[in-house]
């Protein structure tokens, strides 16, 4: 499978499509891009026109139309497909179809069976518990019946009262959801039924599954992740350390990530932070080996203030924040790790060529998600045109964007207004924070709406949060 000249269909858009295309170029692989009418100005379209394969760019009506994507694959001669993140990245039915069709494609991600098994929060929780991996207290099966759900919720609520928690909170979650979607908090247990119905109906519309989880709300926590990569046969499974994704919007969407997950050299914690990072990494690897994980993936954890850690879910795809883990990773002492390229290489059948003993970590990385939004008004998306987008090049900075720098760019209203990822590195946390502030202070981002209103972004929010990163 690793031999030959593969052609990869990039079934995504924007920043991740740009990064996948650049990884293909680095590996000497042909690639094909798709775009919709709204994305005609996007940087991934330019890359495809300049560097793509013959028949390397196709306009489609929707990124969500599987039939259209597979028709592009056939017409272009692509023999592999990279889903990026979002869209079809964690759809096991799509991955299964890609692999089982008359003209099969290599799916650059885990096997469809792994996506199916780990994409279900209930199954993941059961598996974790069977392996001694701690999970958030709550139901370990989807609940569909309203009365059963309320009984379970009242049990958790009363348990928190007995623990001395003055204001108990129960989480109601769509069992098939992810990325902070389909989650509500219940502060008043008498309102549980109405919230349960709302989440159940939302889950049915969004995920075609009415299953709901009832969990205890962990207060005052940090959100940590463990980055895993495995060869196709799962013979070699490695990790690329931990990262902290606790700085989020009011809608629980990540905005600033740091690697490693904690920094005990600089900051005080109420627990043994180094031991905790070792524990969650070990638990994540145990699960990866048990399910014979065979691609890149992320184990997401909740860490309470007392150092208790609970597995939240597994993301069976490349994540937005992969670059901040790469920033601190060294392979045989060399920097410049590209996790997307590593994902592609192993998906095409190549061995990793290194083991965990060859991987080390250096310094601190910060990743800033630059977004056109208004943090002062619940992070409401801003719509308009970008007229000027510039930054100062630095050897400690990597910036990834699909926004062109030589012409105005109209932000498509059909998608989230994500503009760029800025990843900075420092020898220690103090230097990383200083680099982050320097990057943000030197960033020029100007534009206006149709009404002439000035562009709104989260740059000032990120600047203010830089001093808080990795603190707990």
SEBADO-389209 format. One record per atom (N, C-alpha, C): x, y, z; residue in one letter. Coordinates in steps of 0.05 Angstrom, whole numbers, plus 5000, padded with zeros to 4 digits. Atoms other than C-alpha are relative to their C-alpha. Layout:
! SEBADO-389209
XYZA ...
***
This chain:
! SEBADO-389209
501649765000X 500050005000X 501750255000X 498449764998X 505750485014X 501550074974X 498649945025X 508750424945X 498250144981X 501749875020X 506350784883X 499750305005X 500449714999X 504351494869X 497150055007X 502849954991X 498151634911X 499150284994X 501349745004X 493352194896X 497850025022X 501749974976X 489552464957X 497950214995X 502249815001X 482752794955X 499750135028X 500249854975X 482453335009X 497050085002X 502949964998X 475053305029X 499350205022X 500549804980X 475053945069X 500750284988X 499749735009X 476154695065X 501850165019X 498749824982X 479855285095X 502749925010X 497450044989X 485755245141X 501049715000X 499150284999X 485854485149X 500549904972X 499550095028X 485354385073X 502750114991X 497449885007X 491354855065X 502249835013X 497950164986X 495354455117X 500349724989X 499950275012X 493553785086X 501450024973X 498849965026X 495554045017X 503050045003X 497249954996X 502254295044X 501449745010X 498950254991X 503453625078X 500449814976X 499750165024X 502153275012X 502450094983X 497749905015X 507153724977X 502649915014X 497650084985X 512253575032X 500749704995X 499750295004X 511152825021X 500349924971X 499950075029X 511152864945X 497649864991X 502550135008X 503952644940X 498250194985X 501949835014X 499052914889X 497550045017X 502549954984X 492753234918X 497950134982X 502349895014X 485853444895X 498450155021X 501649844982X 481854004928X 497250044989X 502749945007X 474454154928X 499350285012X 500949744988X 470954824940X 497150054991X 502749905007X 464055134940X 500250284989X 499949725011X 462155794907X 500850205021X 499449814979X 462756144974X 503050005007X 497250034993X 469955894981X 501950064977X 498449975024X 472556114913X 502650165006X 497749844994X 477456604946X 501949875020X 498450134978X 480156114998X 502849914991X 497250075006X 487555965002X 500449714990X 499650285009X 486555214991X 499449984970X 500649995028X 483555374923X 502550094984X 497649905013X 489755774904X 502249795000X 497950214999X 494355214927X 499449784979X 500750215019X 490554714885X 500650094971X 499549905027X 491055154823X 503050014994X 497149975004X 498455254833X 501649745002X 498450244995X 500854584859X 498549744998X 501650245000X 495154094853X 500649824976X 499650195022X 495153484809X 498450084976X 501849975023X 492253454740X 497249925009X 502650034989X 484853504752X 500150035031X 499449974971X 486753784820X 498150195014X 501949824987X 480854254834X 497249974989X 502850045008X 473354144832X 498250185016X 502149854986X 467554594849X 497849815006X 502250174992X 462154234888X 497850175012X 502249854989X 455354444913X 500050005030X 499950014971X 456654224984X 502249815009X 498050184988X 462153935028X 498749775015X 501450214985X 456753505060X 498849784982X 501250195019X 454753114997X 502049784994X 498150235004X 458252435000X 500149914971X 500050095028X 456052244930X 501750184983X 498549815016X 459052874901X 503049975005X 497250034993X 465652774939X 501149754986X 499050245011X 466352064915X 500050014969X 499949965030X 464652264843X 502550154993X 497549855005X 470452764847X 502449815002X 497750194997X 475052214873X 500349834975X 499950185023X 473251764814X 500950164975X 499349855024X 473852314761X 502950095001X 497349904997X 480452564788X 502149785002X 498150234997X 483451874798X 501249985027X 498950014973X 484551984872X 499649725011X 500350274988X 485851334910X 500150025031X 500149964971X 485851634981X 498450255006X 501749774992X 481452125019X 500750085028X 499549884973X 483252585077X 497650175008X 502449854993X 477052835113X 500550255017X 499549774983X 480553355156X 498649985027X 501750024976X 476253535216X 497350124994X 502849925007X 468753655218X 499149844976X 501250145023X 464353445160X 499949705004X 500250294999X 465552695149X 502249875017X 497650114987X 471752615193X 499449785020X 500750204979X 468252215248X 497449854994X 502450155009X 462651905207X 500949724991X 499050275006X 464051155209X 498649894976X 501450105024X 458751025156X 501350104975X 498649895024X 462351475107X 502749864997X 497450145002X 469051165124X 499749714990X 500550275009X 466150475114X 499349994971X 500749985028X 463150675048X 502450054982X 497549945015X 469750965024X 501749754997X 498350235000X 473350325041X 498849754986X 501350245010X 468149825016X 498850034972X 501249955026X 465850134950X 501549844979X 498850155022X 467349804883X 502850104993X 497449885003X 473050284874X 500950125027X 499449924973X 475650314945X 502150225001X 498149804995X 479450904972X 501349955028X 498850014974X 484450935029X 498950245016X 501149804982X 481151315086X 502250095019X 497749904983X 486451755120X 498950085027X 501149984973X 483951655190X 499849715011X 500350274989X 482351065235X 498249834983X 501950185013X 478750445209X 497250075009X 502849924994X 471250535207X 499049865026X 500850134976X 470450025263X 500950155025X 499049844977X 474750445310X 498450255002X 501649764999X 471051075291X 497249955012X 502650074989X 464450725306X 500149955030X 499950084972X 466650435372X 500750235019X 499249784983X 470051055400X 498450254996X 501749775004X 465251555370X 497550005017X 502350034982X 459851295417X 501050045028X 499149934973X 460851625485X 499449775020X 500750224982X 457251045519X 502049784998X 498150225004X 461650515489X 502850075010X 497449914991X 467850925503X 500249995031X 500050004971X 465851005576X 500149715011X 500050284991X 464450255583X 502849884997X 497350115005X 471150075551X 501950115020X 498149874981X 474850575595X 499749875028X 500550114973X 471650305659X 501049715001X 499150285000X 473249585639X 503149985002X 497050004999X 480649785634X 501050165024X 499149864976X 480750165699X 500650294995X 499649725007X 480750845665X 497750165012X 502149854987X 476951365706X 498350164981X 501849855017X 470851685674X 498250175018X 501849824985X 465952235695X 497649845011X 502350154989X 460651955743X 497550064985X 502549965015X 454151845706X 499249754986X 501150235014X 450251385660X 502149884981X 498250135020X 454050875619X 498449864979X 501750105023X 448350745570X 498350244992X 501849795008X 444051205528X 497349975012X 502650004987X 437651395562X 498050144981X 502049895018X 431451505519X 497450075015X 502449974985X 425951475571X 500250245019X 499949754984X 424252135605X 499949945030X 500350064972X 422251835672X 502549875011X 497550134992X 428451395675X 502350215003X 497949795000X 432851995658X 499750185025X 500449834977X 429752425712X 500849865026X 499350164976X 430551875765X 503150005003X 497150015000X 437951815746X 501150285008X 499049724995X 438952575747X 499650075029X 500549934972X 435752645816X 502049855018X 498050154984X 440452105843X 502750155000X 497549855002X 446552495818X 499850265015X 500449744987X 443653155843X 500149975031X 500050044971X 442452875913X 502749915010X 497350084992X 449352555914X 501850255003X 498449764998X 452453245902X 499250165025X 500949874975X 448153535959X 501349875024X 498850154977X 450752996006X 503050065002X 497249945000X 457853185985X 500550295010X 499749724990X 456553896010X 500250204978X 500049815022X 456054205941X 497550175002X 502249824995X 451654815952X 498150034977X 501749975024X 449154885881X 500649774980X 499450235018X 449054195847X 499250064971X 500649975029X 449054165771X 500249724987X 500050255015X 447253575726X 500450074971X 499749955028X 449653545654X 498249814984X 501650165019X 444953305599X 501450024973X 498350005024X 448953095537X 498949814979X 500650185022X 447252815469X 502249794999X 497950214998X 450852135471X 501649994974X 498550015025X 452752195397X 501250274993X 498949745006X 454952925402X 503050025004X 497249954996X 461853225407X 500750294996X 499149725005X 465853875406X 498350215015X 501549804984X 461454195460X 497150034990X 502749975010X 455054095420X 498149815014X 502050184988X 448653815450X 500449965030X 499550024971X 450353965523X 498650235014X 501249794983X 446254345575X 500349935029X 499850034972X 446854445649X 497250035013X 502549984985X 441054325697X 500750095028X 499549894974X 441454775758X 497649955019X 502550054985X 434254675780X 498949734991X 500750285007X 432453935781X 497049994990X 502849995009X 425054125771X 499750074971X 500149935029X 426854375702X 501249784983X 498550215014X 430253725683X 498549904976X 501550125022X 424653445640X 500050174975X 500149835024X 424154045594X 502750014986X 497450005012X 431654065584X 500749744987X 499650275012X 431953315572X 498649984973X 501450025026X 426653375517X 501450174979X 498649835019X 430453955485X 502549874989X 497550145009X 437053565483X 499349764983X 500850245015X 433552935459X 499150074972X 500949915027X 430253305402X 502350114983X 497649915013X 436753655385X 501749774989X 498450235007X 440452995384X 498749854976X 501450135022X 435152695338X 500550154974X 499649845024X 435853265289X 502950004990X 497249965008X 443353345290X 501549734995X 498450245001X 445852635301X 498449754994X 501850235006X 439852185283X 500049795022X 499950184977X 440351885352X 499050165025X 501249864977X 435952095411X 501349945027X 498850094975X 440551775462X 501250245016X 499149794983X 442252225521X 501649895024X 498450084976X 447552175576X 499450195022X 500449844977X 446552425646X 502649985017X 497550004986X 452952625682X 500150215022X 499449804979X 455452985744X 501650224987X 498549765009X 457953685729X 502550035016X 497449954986X 465353735746X 500650294999X 499649714998X 466454445770X 503050065000X 497349894997X 472754855764X 502149804990X 498250215012X 476554385717X 501750124978X 498449945024X 481954415664X 499449784980X 500650185023X 480954085596X 502749934988X 497450095011X 487053665577X 499649794978X 500150195022X 488553235517X 502749854997X 497750175006X 493352675499X 500049944970X 499850045029X 495752635426X 501349734994X 499150275006X 496451925400X 500349974969X 499750075028X 499051655333X 500849704999X 499450295002X 499150915312X 500249924971X 499750125027X 501350525251X 497549854993X 502450135010X 496150175209X 499449745014X 500550264987X 497049505243X 500250025030X 499949954971X 497549815312X 502549885013X 497650124989X 504449505320X 501750205015X 498449784988X 507450175340X 498150235007X 501749784991X 503350665382X 501750195016X 498449804986X 506551315406X 498150235008X 501449764993X 504251945440X 501850244996X 498649755004X 506152665427X 499450205022X 500349844977X 505052915497X 497150095005X 502649904991X 499353305528X 499750304993X 500549725004X 496153975517X 497650095017X 502149884983X 491454435556X 498350184983X 501949855017X 485254705522X 497850135017X 502049914981X 481855035581X 498950284994X 500949735006X 481255745553X 498149984976X 502150055020X 474655715516X 498050234999X 502149805002X 468756135494X 497849935019X 502350064983X 462256175532X 498549754990X 501350235011X 459855625485X 501749755001X 498250224996X 465455155507X 501649934975X 498350045023X 469255245442X 502850105006X 497249944993X 476855245448X 500950254985X 499049765012X 480455895436X 503150035003X 497149994996X 487555825464X 500949745013X 498950264990X 491455175474X 502950035006X 497250004992X 498055035507X 501049715002X 498750264996X 502954455507X 502650055013X 501550234989X 504754115552X 497650095016X 502549954986X 498354045593X 500350165025X 499449844976X 501354335657X 503050075000X 497249924999X 507954675674X 500850035030X 499450014971X 510054475745X 502750155006X 497449864995X 516954805735X 499550305006X 500549714997X 513655495734X 497650065019X 502449934986X 506755455766X 499349805022X 500850184979X 504055165831X 497349874994X 502650145003X 498454635829X 499449865027X 500950144976X 494454295884X 500449704999X 499650295004X 496853615860X 502649974986X 497550065014X 502753265829X 499450014970X 500749965028X 501953535759X 501549814981X 498450185017X 507553125728X 499049715001X 501150274997X 504652485756X 497349984986X 502650015013X 497752665731X 500349984970X 499650025029X 500352785660X 500949724992X 499050275005X 503952115663X 497649805001X 502350184996X 497551775687X 498150014976X 502049985022X 492852045633X 501249914974X 498650095025X 498051895579X 500049695000X 499950294998X 498751175604X 497249884995X 502750105004X 491151075607X 499250024970X 500749965029X 490351355536X 501349794983X 498650205016X 495650885508X 498849735005X 501250274994X 492450285543X 497549974984X 502450025016X 485850445510X 500649984970X 499350005028X 489050575442X 500849724991X 499050275007X 492449895443X 497749805002X 502250194997X 486149545467X 498249994976X 501849995023X 481949785408X 501549984974X 498350025024X 487849705360X 499750264983X 500249745013X 487750445343X 502150014978X 498250025023X 490950555275X 500350264984X 499649745013X 491551305260X 500650215021X 499749794980X 492051975295X 497450035015X 502449974984X 487252105352X 500650155026X 499649844976X 486152505415X 498249905022X 501550084976X 484052275485X 499650265016X 500749754986X 480452845520X 499349955029X 500250044971X 480652915596X 499050255014X 500749794981X 477453335651X 501749955025X 498450014976X 482053485709X 498950205021X 501149834979X 478853745774X 502250135016X 498049854985X 482354225821X 501649835019X 498650174982X 484153665868X 501849804986X 498350185015X 487853295812X 498649754990X 501550235010X 482352785798X 499750044969X 500249995030X 482352625723X 497949804990X 502150165011X 476552355683X 500150014969X 500250015029X 476452125610X 497350114991X 502449885010X 471352535572X 499149864974X 500650125026X 471652265501X 502549964984X 497850045019X 476052055443X 499350124974X 500449885027X 476652455379X 501649844980X 498750185019X 478151985321X 500750144974X 499349845024X 481052505274X 502450185008X 498149794995X 486353035267X 498550235013X 501349784986X 484753625312X 501250274992X 499049735007X 485454375301X 502750055014X 497749934984X 490554405357X 502449814998X 497850195003X 495253865331X 502750154998X 497549865005X 500454395313X 501350095026X 498749924976X 501554615385X 501549775013X 498650234990X 503453905404X 502549954983X 497750035018X 508053875343X 502250205008X 498149794994X 511354525366X 502049925022X 498250074978X 514254215429X 501349724996X 499150275004X 515753525399X 502750004984X 497450055014X 522753305378X 500249704994X 499550285007X 524152655341X 503049974995X 497150035000X 531352435353X 501350275002X 498949744995X 532553145376X 499450214980X 500549815022X 530153465312X 497150115003X 502749884999X 524353965312X 498950004971X 501349995026X 519554075254X 498149774995X 501950225004X 514653505266X 497450104987X 502549935013X 508553535221X 498149765004X 501850234993X 503053095251X 498149934977X 501750075023X 498653155189X 501549834980X 498450165018X 504352895146X 500449725012X 499750264987X 505452335197X 497549834997X 502650135003X 498052165194X 499849894971X 500250095028X 498352125118X 501949774994X 498050215004X 504751715116X 499149735010X 500850264988X 502151185163X 497449894988X 502550095013X 495251165130X 500649864973X 499250125026X 498750995064X 501749755004X 498650264995X 502150405098X 502950025008X 497349984992X 508850685117X 500349975030X 499550024971X 511850515185X 500850285011X 499249744988X 513051085234X 503050054996X 497149965002X 520550965232X 501350095025X 499049934974X 521351145305X 498249895021X 501650104978X 518950935373X 499750225021X 500449804979X 516951295437X 502750095011X 497349934990X 524251275459X 501450224984X 498849805017X 525951725400X 498750275003X 501549754997X 520852255420X 500650145026X 499649844976X 522452815468X 498550264997X 501649765000X 519353475486X 501850235011X 498449774993X 522254175492X 498350255000X 501349744998X 519454845515X 497049995003X 502949964998X 512355095514X 498950114974X 501349905024X 507655205455X 497350115007X 502649884997X 501555645451X 498750024973X 501449985025X 496255625397X 497650205003X 502149805000X 491756225384X 498149964976X 502050025022X 485256135344X 499050294994X 500949735008X 484156805308X 497349974986X 502750045009X 476756865296X 498650274998X 501749765003X 472057415270X 497549965017X 502150034981X 467557455331X 500150225020X 500149794980X 465457915387X 499949875028X 500050134973X 467657625455X 498350155020X 501549854981X 464058185491X 497049954998X 502950065004X 457357945464X 499849704994X 500350295001X 457757195476X 501349884974X 498550105022X 462757095419X 498349974974X 501750005023X 457657265366X 501750024975X 498449985024X 460557145296X 499650274986X 500049755014X 462357765257X 500049944970X 500250045029X 460657805183X 500950254985X 499149775016X 464158245133X 502449934982X 497850035018X 470258345090X 502650075014X 497449944989X 477558315111X 501650144978X 498549835019X 481658865077X 503049985004X 497150004994X 488358785111X 500649795022X 499350214981X 491358175145X 503049954998X 497150035000X 498758185163X 501149945027X 498750074975X 503457935216X 503050014996X 497149995002X 510857975232X 501149715001X 498850275001X 514757355212X 502149975023X 498150064978X 518757045270X 500749704998X 499250285002X 522756395275X 498649835021X 501550154980X 518556205336X 497050004994X 502949985007X 511856315300X 499449844975X 501250125024X 507855885252X 497250104998X 502749905004X 501556185223X 498749864977X 501550155021X 496455775184X 497450154994X 502549865007X 490856125146X 499349934971X 501050035028X 486556055084X 499350284989X 500749735008X 485556815082X 502250124982X 497949885017X 489157145023X 501050265011X 498849754990X 493957715039X 500250224979X 499649815021X 494058054972X 497450114988X 502549905010X 486658204962X 497949985022X 502150024980X 480258315003X 498849725001X 501150274997X 476857695030X 497350035015X 502650004988X 469457635044X 499649745016X 500350244982X 468257165103X 497449864993X 502550145006X 463256635081X 498249975024X 501950024978X 457056655124X 499149715005X 500950284998X 455855905113X 501749845020X 498250154983X 461655705158X 500950175024X 498949854977X 464855885225X 502150204990X 498249795010X 468856535217X 502949975010X 497350044992X 475556215234X 501950114979X 498349865019X 481156625203X 502849884999X 497250095000X 487856345225X 500749865026X 498850124976X 491855945275X 502850115003X 497349914994X 497956265306X 501349835021X 498750174981X 502755785340X 502750115007X 497549894992X 508456065381X 501449795019X 498450174983X 514055705418X 502050165017X 498049884983X 518455895476X 501549795015X 498450194985X 523955565515X 498749935027X 501550054976X 519555625576X 497450164999X 502649885001X 512655885595X 500250314998X 499749715001X 514956595607X 500750104972X 499249925027X 518256645539X 497749954980X 502350055018X 512256315505X 497950215002X 502049794996X 507556815536X 501050274987X 498949765012X 512157385515X 499850004970X 500250035029X 512357125444X 497150024991X 502849985007X 504857055444X 499050295000X 500849724999X 503857775465X 501250164977X 498749865023X 508858015413X 498649934974X 501450085024X 505257615359X 497450154998X 502649885001X 498457885377X 500250314997X 499649715002X 500958605385X 500850094972X 499149935027X 504058585316X 498149924978X 502050105020X 497958275282X 498350234991X 501849805012X 494258735234X 497749864987X 502450135010X 487158525221X 497850224997X 501949785005X 482559045189X 497949914979X 502250055019X 475959015153X 497550145008X 502649874993X 468759245153X 497749844990X 502450145008X 461758985148X 498650164977X 501449865021X 456759185094X 498950265010X 501049754989X 454259725141X 502350195007X 497849834995X 461260005148X 501149975029X 499150044973X 462259735219X 502849875000X 497350104998X 469459585239X 500049705007X 499750294995X 471658855240X 500449955030X 499750094972X 470958505307X 501449735000X 498550254997X 475757955328X 500549945029X 499450084973X 477957575389X 502950055008X 497249964994X 485057835388X 500550125027X 499649894974X 484358265450X 499349805022X 500750224981X 480957685486X 502449815004X 497750184999X 486857235469X 502450145014X 497849854987X 491857775491X 499650005030X 500550004971X 488457825559X 500349735012X 499850274989X 488257075568X 502849885000X 497350115001X 495556975552X 501349975027X 498850014974X 497657125623X 498749785018X 501450214984X 492756595649X 500649724991X 499850275012X 494756015605X 501749825018X 498850214984X 496655375643X 499750055030X 500649964971X 494655685710X 497549845007X 502450154991X 489655285751X 499450095029X 
***
